[in-house]
């Protein structure tokens, strides 16, 4: 009888942990394409091969064998960021930027716990940030081999935005995503 109770308890704990420990996963799969987007700060309809809509931000992704191209959109006039490699700031390679008037500022950071510091090994190839009518658009591309390893089935991505045109203010929104990859 005691064995049966222990077995039922173990099964119940296993079942509950599978419901509560799942990563937020996007519904779509990011496939490899032949051509990538024009990094111009304008995101057109069907420009990217994958779109993920969250509560306060839009994430757009495409990739080929050499680059992963991203677009972010948010209803903010502050900073906007994307991170690769972790479901939290800790151990993520974060690309953060803002546009203030005619000035565009972009930095790459490595997440360490709940903080981040300048990255020693940049992965950003090209980027642009534009603000218009209360919306910030951030488009860029990174070297695919820096964020996707051979045989990898998903990529952990974090996105966030803040209200200030700086690199220090806290986020007003953040989201973690596990994006599934197609061969």
N, CA, C and O of each residue as an XYZ file, in Angstrom:
732
protein
N       0.822     -1.197      0.000
C       0.000      0.000      0.000
C       0.868      1.265      0.000
O       0.597      2.225     -0.722
N       1.926      1.239      0.836
C       2.798      2.409      0.921
C       3.512      2.653     -0.414
O       3.693      3.803     -0.812
N       3.915      1.589     -1.105
C       4.546      1.714     -2.424
C       3.600      2.372     -3.428
O       4.010      3.209     -4.232
N       2.329      1.977     -3.367
C       1.341      2.521     -4.276
C       1.158      4.028     -4.051
O       1.042      4.789     -5.012
N       1.132      4.456     -2.792
C       0.990      5.870     -2.454
C       2.210      6.642     -2.949
O       2.063      7.732     -3.503
N       3.402      6.101     -2.759
C       4.626      6.757     -3.217
C       4.634      6.864     -4.737
O       5.005      7.905     -5.278
N       4.236      5.814     -5.425
C       4.186      5.831     -6.878
C       3.187      6.875     -7.387
O       3.490      7.620     -8.319
N       2.011      6.930     -6.786
C       1.009      7.922     -7.183
C       1.522      9.333     -6.912
O       1.332     10.224     -7.739
N       2.168      9.549     -5.769
C       2.736     10.860     -5.442
C       3.793     11.246     -6.479
O       3.802     12.378     -6.964
N       4.684     10.310     -6.820
C       5.734     10.574     -7.806
C       5.126     10.935     -9.167
O       5.573     11.884     -9.810
N       4.127     10.196     -9.600
C       3.468     10.484    -10.877
C       2.777     11.842    -10.863
O       2.830     12.575    -11.850
N       2.135     12.178     -9.761
C       1.459     13.464     -9.636
C       2.466     14.621     -9.691
O       2.231     15.613    -10.382
N       3.577     14.498     -8.973
C       4.616     15.540     -8.984
C       5.205     15.681    -10.385
O       5.416     16.802    -10.846
N       5.472     14.583    -11.065
C       6.021     14.618    -12.420
C       5.054     15.302    -13.376
O       5.464     16.117    -14.203
N       3.763     14.970    -13.262
C       2.757     15.581    -14.121
C       2.657     17.087    -13.876
O       2.623     17.865    -14.830
N       2.609     17.502    -12.622
C       2.503     18.926    -12.306
C       3.739     19.697    -12.752
O       3.619     20.816    -13.250
N       4.915     19.121    -12.582
C       6.132     19.832    -12.997
C       6.192     19.982    -14.514
O       6.746     20.963    -15.012
N       5.641     19.043    -15.243
C       5.646     19.184    -16.704
C       4.728     20.312    -17.151
O       4.966     20.920    -18.195
N       3.684     20.603    -16.381
C       2.805     21.718    -16.728
C       3.405     23.065    -16.333
O       3.226     24.048    -17.051
N       4.107     23.128    -15.212
C       4.592     24.410    -14.706
C       5.989     24.769    -15.178
O       6.369     25.934    -15.059
N       6.767     23.854    -15.701
C       8.147     24.129    -16.070
C       8.369     24.282    -17.565
O       9.515     24.368    -18.007
N       7.331     24.316    -18.335
C       7.508     24.438    -19.780
C       7.989     25.828    -20.156
O       7.578     26.821    -19.555
N       8.858     25.893    -21.147
C       9.319     27.164    -21.680
C       8.215     27.750    -22.551
O       7.480     27.012    -23.208
N       8.096     29.090    -22.557
C       7.171     29.677    -23.526
C       7.691     29.386    -24.935
O       8.797     29.797    -25.286
N       6.912     28.693    -25.722
C       7.352     28.281    -27.051
C       6.499     28.973    -28.099
O       5.276     29.045    -27.979
N       7.160     29.479    -29.123
C       6.406     30.079    -30.216
C       5.692     28.971    -30.981
O       6.151     27.829    -31.006
N       4.582     29.310    -31.595
C       3.771     28.322    -32.313
C       4.381     27.972    -33.663
O       4.182     26.867    -34.168
N       5.114     28.897    -34.242
C       5.703     28.689    -35.555
C       7.110     28.113    -35.446
O       7.705     28.073    -34.370
N       7.615     27.677    -36.573
C       8.972     27.146    -36.662
C       9.773     28.067    -37.579
O       9.315     28.432    -38.661
N      10.970     28.435    -37.136
C      11.830     29.307    -37.927
C      12.594     28.466    -38.939
O      13.468     27.675    -38.584
N      12.246     28.654    -40.202
C      12.872     27.894    -41.288
C      13.986     28.716    -41.922
O      13.983     29.946    -41.860
N      14.920     28.028    -42.520
C      15.995     28.682    -43.256
C      15.469     29.140    -44.610
O      14.759     28.395    -45.286
N      15.818     30.375    -45.014
C      15.384     30.913    -46.296
C      16.601     31.234    -47.155
O      17.738     31.184    -46.686
N      16.349     31.560    -48.396
C      17.432     31.877    -49.331
C      17.839     33.343    -49.271
O      19.008     33.674    -49.467
N      16.869     34.230    -48.997
C      17.170     35.660    -48.965
C      16.755     36.246    -47.626
O      15.807     35.782    -46.994
N      17.480     37.274    -47.206
C      17.174     37.937    -45.949
C      16.599     39.322    -46.203
O      16.566     39.801    -47.337
N      16.153     39.947    -45.142
C      15.466     41.219    -45.207
C      16.433     42.385    -45.416
O      17.631     42.292    -45.148
N      15.870     43.460    -45.896
C      16.576     44.720    -45.993
C      16.487     45.386    -44.620
O      15.387     45.650    -44.133
N      17.621     45.658    -43.999
C      17.645     46.290    -42.674
C      17.479     47.795    -42.888
O      18.451     48.506    -43.147
N      16.225     48.275    -42.777
C      15.950     49.681    -43.081
C      15.097     50.385    -42.036
O      14.784     51.565    -42.192
N      14.711     49.674    -40.959
C      13.888     50.283    -39.919
C      12.408     50.321    -40.248
O      11.623     50.939    -39.529
N      12.023     49.664    -41.334
C      10.620     49.561    -41.733
C      10.308     48.078    -41.896
O      10.979     47.380    -42.657
N       9.299     47.598    -41.191
C       8.941     46.181    -41.264
C       7.671     46.048    -42.094
O       6.589     46.461    -41.678
N       7.830     45.467    -43.267
C       6.703     45.279    -44.176
C       5.956     43.991    -43.897
O       6.475     43.072    -43.264
N       4.729     43.945    -44.381
C       3.913     42.741    -44.228
C       4.594     41.584    -44.955
O       5.002     41.733    -46.106
N       4.718     40.452    -44.304
C       5.340     39.231    -44.838
C       6.821     39.410    -45.172
O       7.373     38.633    -45.952
N       7.468     40.419    -44.594
C       8.896     40.626    -44.844
C       9.737     39.537    -44.183
O      10.748     39.107    -44.739
N       9.328     39.097    -43.014
C      10.066     38.084    -42.263
C       9.364     36.736    -42.366
O       8.152     36.674    -42.572
N      10.126     35.661    -42.221
C       9.534     34.327    -42.341
C       8.780     33.903    -41.084
O       8.012     32.943    -41.127
N       8.985     34.602    -39.962
C       8.304     34.252    -38.719
C       7.947     35.519    -37.953
O       8.749     36.449    -37.865
N       6.750     35.548    -37.405
C       6.296     36.667    -36.590
C       5.752     36.132    -35.276
O       4.958     35.191    -35.265
N       6.177     36.732    -34.164
C       5.673     36.365    -32.847
C       5.098     37.622    -32.213
O       5.808     38.608    -32.015
N       3.814     37.581    -31.898
C       3.155     38.718    -31.266
C       3.038     38.461    -29.774
O       2.542     37.414    -29.357
N       3.497     39.420    -28.964
C       3.356     39.320    -27.515
C       2.432     40.445    -27.050
O       1.872     41.177    -27.865
N       2.281     40.573    -25.745
C       1.373     41.571    -25.192
C       1.732     42.992    -25.617
O       0.844     43.787    -25.925
N       3.033     43.322    -25.637
C       3.452     44.699    -25.908
C       4.507     44.827    -26.994
O       4.907     45.940    -27.335
N       4.960     43.716    -27.540
C       6.012     43.776    -28.548
C       5.739     42.785    -29.666
O       5.025     41.798    -29.493
N       6.327     43.076    -30.812
C       6.310     42.153    -31.953
C       7.745     41.738    -32.223
O       8.655     42.567    -32.185
N       7.950     40.455    -32.496
C       9.263     39.923    -32.855
C       9.144     39.309    -34.240
O       8.242     38.516    -34.508
N      10.062     39.684    -35.111
C      10.110     39.165    -36.477
C      11.466     38.497    -36.669
O      12.490     39.042    -36.255
N      11.482     37.319    -37.293
C      12.728     36.579    -37.491
C      12.793     35.963    -38.884
O      11.780     35.549    -39.448
N      14.004     35.912    -39.422
C      14.329     35.155    -40.633
C      15.763     34.691    -40.475
O      16.533     35.269    -39.708
N      16.117     33.641    -41.206
C      17.511     33.196    -41.161
C      17.894     32.507    -42.455
O      17.064     31.918    -43.147
N      19.185     32.603    -42.759
C      19.773     31.791    -43.812
C      20.946     31.064    -43.174
O      21.041     31.023    -41.947
N      21.830     30.498    -43.961
C      22.925     29.715    -43.387
C      23.962     30.575    -42.654
O      24.721     30.053    -41.838
N      24.006     31.881    -42.931
C      25.038     32.737    -42.340
C      24.519     33.763    -41.338
O      25.250     34.160    -40.431
N      23.270     34.197    -41.487
C      22.741     35.270    -40.637
C      21.366     34.942    -40.087
O      20.582     34.221    -40.704
N      21.093     35.490    -38.911
C      19.755     35.507    -38.344
C      19.365     36.982    -38.317
O      20.055     37.801    -37.710
N      18.263     37.313    -38.974
C      17.791     38.690    -39.056
C      16.587     38.837    -38.136
O      15.699     37.985    -38.123
N      16.561     39.931    -37.360
C      15.464     40.155    -36.433
C      14.873     41.548    -36.629
O      15.543     42.473    -37.087
N      13.619     41.665    -36.273
C      12.930     42.941    -36.201
C      12.141     42.964    -34.909
O      11.520     41.971    -34.533
N      12.166     44.081    -34.243
C      11.383     44.265    -33.026
C      10.530     45.507    -33.193
O      10.978     46.495    -33.776
N       9.325     45.467    -32.695
C       8.464     46.633    -32.692
C       7.794     46.758    -31.341
O       7.351     45.760    -30.772
N       7.713     47.993    -30.814
C       7.094     48.202    -29.518
C       6.498     49.602    -29.421
O       7.004     50.545    -30.030
N       5.441     49.728    -28.667
C       4.818     51.025    -28.406
C       5.589     51.711    -27.274
O       5.081     51.857    -26.162
N       6.803     52.120    -27.572
C       7.638     52.838    -26.612
C       8.484     53.846    -27.367
O       8.772     53.671    -28.551
N       8.874     54.888    -26.679
C       9.813     55.858    -27.246
C      11.155     55.716    -26.531
O      12.004     56.604    -26.616
N      11.346     54.603    -25.829
C      12.579     54.342    -25.095
C      13.398     53.257    -25.763
O      13.338     53.066    -26.977
N      14.169     52.548    -24.943
C      15.054     51.509    -25.460
C      14.265     50.245    -25.798
O      13.143     50.034    -25.339
N      14.906     49.416    -26.622
C      14.315     48.153    -27.059
C      15.468     47.158    -27.184
O      16.566     47.538    -27.590
N      15.233     45.880    -26.838
C      16.343     44.925    -26.786
C      15.907     43.515    -27.153
O      14.742     43.139    -27.026
N      16.896     42.749    -27.614
C      16.733     41.319    -27.886
C      17.955     40.617    -27.307
O      19.065     41.148    -27.353
N      17.747     39.430    -26.768
C      18.853     38.640    -26.226
C      18.771     37.217    -26.743
O      17.682     36.684    -26.953
N      19.923     36.609    -26.945
C      20.005     35.252    -27.470
C      20.761     34.354    -26.497
O      21.726     34.783    -25.865
N      20.314     33.097    -26.380
C      21.081     32.099    -25.653
C      20.573     31.716    -24.286
O      21.109     30.787    -23.680
N      19.554     32.397    -23.769
C      19.029     32.075    -22.448
C      17.588     32.565    -22.353
O      17.175     33.463    -23.087
N      16.842     31.972    -21.452
C      15.460     32.388    -21.243
C      15.361     33.528    -20.229
O      14.263     33.948    -19.865
N      16.518     34.029    -19.772
C      16.553     35.164    -18.855
C      17.753     36.029    -19.223
O      18.517     35.678    -20.122
N      17.923     37.154    -18.538
C      19.085     38.013    -18.817
C      20.390     37.260    -18.561
O      21.357     37.408    -19.308
N      20.407     36.458    -17.505
C      21.609     35.723    -17.143
C      22.044     34.816    -18.297
O      21.274     33.975    -18.761
N      23.252     34.993    -18.741
C      23.879     34.208    -19.816
C      23.335     34.523    -21.219
O      23.607     33.776    -22.159
N      22.580     35.606    -21.375
C      22.110     36.027    -22.694
C      23.105     36.990    -23.327
O      23.778     37.755    -22.636
N      23.184     36.940    -24.640
C      23.903     37.970    -25.399
C      22.840     38.982    -25.801
O      21.990     38.692    -26.643
N      22.884     40.160    -25.205
C      21.828     41.155    -25.333
C      22.270     42.268    -26.279
O      23.385     42.781    -26.179
N      21.376     42.630    -27.197
C      21.603     43.767    -28.092
C      20.517     44.779    -27.745
O      19.327     44.513    -27.915
N      20.941     45.937    -27.259
C      20.024     46.945    -26.752
C      20.290     48.271    -27.447
O      21.438     48.618    -27.724
N      19.222     49.010    -27.727
C      19.418     50.289    -28.385
C      18.230     51.201    -28.260
O      17.149     50.802    -27.827
N      18.456     52.443    -28.653
C      17.391     53.433    -28.671
C      17.701     54.481    -29.733
O      18.825     54.589    -30.222
N      16.677     55.244    -30.070
C      16.813     56.342    -31.013
C      16.326     57.597    -30.309
O      15.213     57.629    -29.785
N      17.158     58.627    -30.296
C      16.792     59.906    -29.672
C      17.061     60.999    -30.693
O      18.205     61.397    -30.912
N      15.998     61.472    -31.308
C      16.170     62.479    -32.363
C      16.899     61.873    -33.548
O      16.468     60.863    -34.104
N      17.996     62.491    -33.930
C      18.802     61.980    -35.047
C      19.882     61.007    -34.593
O      20.666     60.528    -35.412
N      19.931     60.713    -33.304
C      20.978     59.859    -32.755
C      20.455     58.448    -32.508
O      19.392     58.265    -31.915
N      21.204     57.466    -32.963
C      20.891     56.062    -32.726
C      22.023     55.490    -31.876
O      23.198     55.662    -32.204
N      21.670     54.809    -30.782
C      22.680     54.214    -29.909
C      22.385     52.730    -29.745
O      21.263     52.354    -29.405
N      23.384     51.885    -29.983
C      23.235     50.432    -29.862
C      24.449     49.886    -29.135
O      25.579     50.287    -29.417
N      24.221     48.966    -28.191
C      25.295     48.294    -27.469
C      25.002     46.802    -27.401
O      23.849     46.373    -27.449
N      26.057     46.036    -27.291
C      25.927     44.599    -27.057
C      26.435     44.309    -25.655
O      27.514     44.752    -25.260
N      25.637     43.557    -24.913
C      25.974     43.233    -23.532
C      25.855     41.738    -23.292
O      25.154     41.032    -24.016
N      26.549     41.267    -22.267
C      26.385     39.908    -21.767
C      25.624     39.995    -20.454
O      26.002     40.748    -19.557
N      24.548     39.221    -20.346
C      23.770     39.195    -19.117
C      24.492     38.410    -18.032
O      25.039     37.333    -18.270
N      24.477     38.981    -16.836
C      25.099     38.344    -15.667
C      24.130     38.514    -14.499
O      24.064     39.584    -13.895
N      23.378     37.455    -14.182
C      22.342     37.572    -13.167
C      21.278     38.538    -13.658
O      20.759     38.387    -14.764
N      20.950     39.539    -12.833
C      19.962     40.555    -13.219
C      20.633     41.830    -13.732
O      20.009     42.890    -13.778
N      21.868     41.725    -14.105
C      22.622     42.869    -14.629
C      23.239     42.478    -15.970
O      23.157     41.326    -16.397
N      23.853     43.455    -16.620
C      24.563     43.167    -17.865
C      25.727     44.128    -18.005
O      25.724     45.231    -17.458
N      26.720     43.677    -18.752
C      27.897     44.514    -19.007
C      28.315     44.348    -20.455
O      27.882     43.414    -21.130
N      29.159     45.253    -20.934
C      29.577     45.251    -22.336
C      30.110     43.888    -22.760
O      30.884     43.252    -22.044
N      29.676     43.456    -23.943
C      30.113     42.169    -24.488
C      31.503     42.316    -25.099
O      31.791     43.308    -25.768
N      32.348     41.339    -24.868
C      33.696     41.352    -25.444
C      33.707     40.883    -26.883
O      34.565     41.296    -27.663
N      32.764     40.024    -27.247
C      32.701     39.468    -28.596
C      31.393     39.856    -29.276
O      30.390     39.159    -29.122
N      31.388     40.960    -30.029
C      30.153     41.379    -30.697
C      29.724     40.395    -31.776
O      30.556     39.769    -32.433
N      28.405     40.269    -31.948
C      27.862     39.378    -32.976
C      26.995     40.137    -33.979
O      26.587     39.575    -34.995
N      26.715     41.401    -33.701
C      25.851     42.207    -34.552
C      26.563     42.560    -35.851
O      27.701     43.028    -35.834
N      25.891     42.334    -36.973
C      26.443     42.650    -38.293
C      25.958     44.020    -38.752
O      26.740     44.838    -39.238
N      24.661     44.259    -38.593
C      24.043     45.463    -39.124
C      22.807     45.747    -38.288
O      22.141     44.810    -37.849
N      22.481     47.022    -38.054
C      21.282     47.346    -37.285
C      20.850     48.782    -37.527
O      21.645     49.638    -37.915
N      19.566     49.019    -37.287
C      19.000     50.363    -37.359
C      17.816     50.420    -36.400
O      17.071     49.451    -36.253
N      17.656     51.564    -35.757
C      16.518     51.809    -34.862
C      15.855     53.100    -35.302
O      16.522     54.105    -35.549
N      14.520     53.060    -35.399
C      13.757     54.254    -35.763
C      12.569     54.393    -34.827
O      11.959     53.406    -34.418
N      12.250     55.654    -34.492
C      11.054     55.967    -33.720
C      10.112     56.781    -34.584
O      10.530     57.662    -35.334
N       8.815     56.463    -34.461
C       7.818     57.202    -35.223
C       6.466     57.065    -34.534
O       5.995     55.949    -34.312
N       5.847     58.176    -34.198
C       4.500     58.191    -33.607
C       4.351     57.239    -32.427
O       3.375     56.491    -32.365
N       5.291     57.249    -31.494
C       5.195     56.434    -30.289
C       5.596     54.984    -30.451
O       5.413     54.188    -29.531
N       6.131     54.631    -31.585
C       6.563     53.255    -31.842
C       8.058     53.230    -32.143
O       8.574     54.081    -32.868
N       8.741     52.246    -31.576
C      10.153     52.045    -31.867
C      10.300     50.757    -32.654
O       9.749     49.721    -32.283
N      11.054     50.832    -33.753
C      11.366     49.673    -34.599
C      12.871     49.465    -34.548
O      13.640     50.405    -34.747
N      13.287     48.240    -34.282
C      14.699     47.863    -34.212
C      14.891     46.674    -35.141
O      14.314     45.610    -34.916
N      15.697     46.848    -36.181
C      16.016     45.749    -37.093
C      17.517     45.512    -37.063
O      18.306     46.450    -36.954
N      17.900     44.243    -37.161
C      19.315     43.918    -37.177
C      19.568     42.503    -37.644
O      18.646     41.716    -37.854
N      20.849     42.201    -37.800
C      21.237     40.835    -38.154
C      22.468     40.458    -37.347
O      23.317     41.296    -37.039
N      22.543     39.169    -37.010
C      23.672     38.621    -36.258
C      24.220     37.414    -37.008
O      23.532     36.819    -37.838
N      25.455     37.062    -36.707
C      26.054     35.866    -37.302
C      25.342     34.632    -36.746
O      25.311     34.416    -35.534
N      24.779     33.837    -37.630
C      23.979     32.683    -37.217
C      24.767     31.712    -36.348
O      24.224     31.169    -35.386
N      26.040     31.483    -36.669
C      26.807     30.492    -35.899
C      27.030     30.916    -34.453
O      27.397     30.090    -33.618
N      26.812     32.191    -34.148
C      26.965     32.675    -32.775
C      25.736     32.378    -31.912
O      25.837     32.352    -30.686
N      24.586     32.156    -32.536
C      23.353     31.943    -31.773
C      22.668     30.607    -32.068
O      21.779     30.190    -31.324
N      23.074     29.935    -33.144
C      22.495     28.635    -33.506
C      23.627     27.656    -33.753
O      24.433     27.843    -34.665
N      23.686     26.619    -32.942
C      24.706     25.589    -33.083
C      24.196     24.463    -33.982
O      22.985     24.253    -34.062
N      25.084     23.732    -34.661
C      24.649     22.608    -35.505
C      23.809     21.609    -34.699
O      24.184     21.210    -33.596
N      22.683     21.219    -35.265
C      21.804     20.250    -34.615
C      20.870     20.837    -33.567
O      20.048     20.111    -33.009
N      20.973     22.112    -33.290
C      20.132     22.760    -32.287
C      18.689     22.794    -32.777
O      18.442     23.146    -33.930
N      17.724     22.433    -31.916
C      16.318     22.368    -32.327
C      15.516     23.607    -31.944
O      14.418     23.818    -32.459
N      16.053     24.425    -31.048
C      15.364     25.661    -30.673
C      16.388     26.697    -30.230
O      17.532     26.371    -29.915
N      15.955     27.939    -30.212
C      16.813     29.031    -29.766
C      16.063     29.816    -28.689
O      14.896     30.171    -28.862
N      16.739     30.078    -27.593
C      16.161     30.870    -26.503
C      16.370     32.345    -26.802
O      17.482     32.786    -27.092
N      15.278     33.102    -26.727
C      15.316     34.533    -27.032
C      14.576     35.288    -25.937
O      13.523     34.854    -25.470
N      15.144     36.430    -25.532
C      14.434     37.340    -24.655
C      14.244     38.657    -25.401
O      15.110     39.074    -26.169
N      13.117     39.300    -25.170
C      12.867     40.625    -25.731
C      12.394     41.511    -24.588
O      11.771     41.040    -23.637
N      12.699     42.803    -24.693
C      12.297     43.738    -23.642
C      12.296     45.151    -24.195
O      12.887     45.432    -25.238
N      11.610     46.045    -23.464
C      11.631     47.465    -23.820
C      11.528     48.289    -22.551
O      11.048     47.825    -21.517
N      11.997     49.536    -22.660
C      11.948     50.462    -21.539
C      11.460     51.820    -21.999
O      11.333     52.074    -23.197
N      11.186     52.692    -21.039
C      10.627     54.006    -21.358
C      11.695     55.064    -21.604
O      11.388     56.115    -22.167
N      12.939     54.821    -21.201
C      13.976     55.842    -21.313
C      14.908     55.637    -22.489
O      15.136     54.510    -22.929
N      15.446     56.740    -22.995
C      16.475     56.677    -24.034
C      17.829     56.583    -23.341
O      18.589     57.551    -23.289
N      18.114     55.395    -22.809
C      19.359     55.152    -22.087
C      19.601     53.641    -22.014
O      18.793     52.848    -22.499
N      20.715     53.260    -21.407
C      21.038     51.837    -21.272
C      20.896     51.354    -19.836
O      21.282     50.228    -19.521
N      20.344     52.194    -18.959
C      20.319     51.850    -17.538
C      18.920     51.684    -16.945
O      18.773     51.001    -15.931
N      17.892     52.282    -17.540
C      16.560     52.204    -16.933
C      15.984     50.792    -17.053
O      16.292     50.045    -17.982
N      15.141     50.457    -16.080
C      14.520     49.120    -16.042
C      13.519     48.953    -17.168
O      12.985     49.923    -17.707
N      13.285     47.718    -17.501
C      12.307     47.403    -18.542
C      10.887     47.653    -18.042
O      10.598     47.533    -16.851
N      10.014     48.002    -18.979
C       8.589     48.106    -18.670
C       7.847     46.870    -19.181
O       6.686     46.635    -18.846
N       8.556     46.088    -20.003
C       8.011     44.833    -20.517
C       9.173     43.906    -20.858
O      10.223     44.354    -21.320
N       8.973     42.606    -20.625
C       9.962     41.600    -21.016
C       9.239     40.293    -21.303
O       8.157     40.030    -20.779
N       9.864     39.482    -22.148
C       9.261     38.202    -22.533
C      10.372     37.229    -22.913
O      11.358     37.622    -23.535
N      10.214     35.970    -22.543
C      11.128     34.896    -22.925
C      10.422     33.991    -23.919
O       9.234     33.700    -23.778
N      11.169     33.546    -24.933
C      10.601     32.683    -25.959
C      11.577     31.579    -26.320
O      12.786     31.805    -26.374
N      11.063     30.403    -26.565
C      11.852     29.319    -27.169
C      11.338     29.169    -28.585
O      10.216     28.710    -28.798
N      12.151     29.551    -29.551
C      11.757     29.508    -30.958
C      12.259     28.200    -31.551
O      13.455     27.914    -31.515
N      11.354     27.417    -32.089
C      11.699     26.142    -32.689
C      12.374     26.383    -34.047
O      11.966     27.272    -34.795
N      13.392     25.602    -34.357
C      14.139     25.719    -35.596
C      13.858     24.540    -36.507
O      13.788     23.398    -36.052
N      13.698     24.816    -37.789
C      13.540     23.765    -38.786
C      14.917     23.469    -39.376
O      15.782     24.343    -39.418
N      15.109     22.257    -39.823
C      16.377     21.858    -40.453
C      16.635     22.654    -41.697
O      17.655     22.454    -42.357
